[in-house]
Amino acid sequence: MVGRRPLRALGAALCALAGAGTAHGQEQCRLALQLGLDVSASVDQAEYRLQVDGLASALLNPTVVEAFLTGPGPVALSIFEWSGRFQQDVLIDWVMIDSEADLLEVAEAVSRSTRGHQDFPTALGYALGFAATRFREAPACLFQTLDISGDGQNNDGFPPVAAYEHFPFDGITVNGLAIGGASREIEDYYLAEVIHGPGAFVEFAATHMDFAETMRRKLERELRSMILGGAPGAEDVF
């Protein structure tokens, strides 16, 4: 795994946040969370709808809502679609999630979204680079996490390892949602080539039909680790 940091440094940061006082602690953004959805040519229109509707459903799941709203400070959320080298479209710009109403507004906007591109290859390296630069526009948060989901390996432009070498990924954790098929080869690829940073992990969806449940599971896992007492993915760091 690329770019691990000592867990003690992340734990110290959480402790510093907790010790800043209740009022200030509640105002401090604890996590900037960015979600990237694959809309490359391998994803047909029905599968696209399963992704966006599945994400909307996951955001409104009671366990995910509770995880968003329980913790030392709010979560900043942004969502984008990606496919070819220069085909990245922001669906939801950075928004602070302070209430269930905020999540409902985001979910409804995602459900109403229309696909920006459908005929381009899978440029994972470019998607990662795009996301890294967008974190510069995020609110100041204690941690930064990128979720990148997809059903294929990079086949256009530079690979993920080059993105990690040339874009600012210091302090950013990249988790994956790998959408498979007849085998778990895509999961192995995400484990070996895509995830990055402390406690990074992959959740596997056997098909796009499983996207909603897998996204729910992944969001709950990420957000639960941000509730005071652990760093992102701390249970996965050895």
Disulfide bonds with the S-S distance in Angstrom:
Cys29-Cys141 2.01
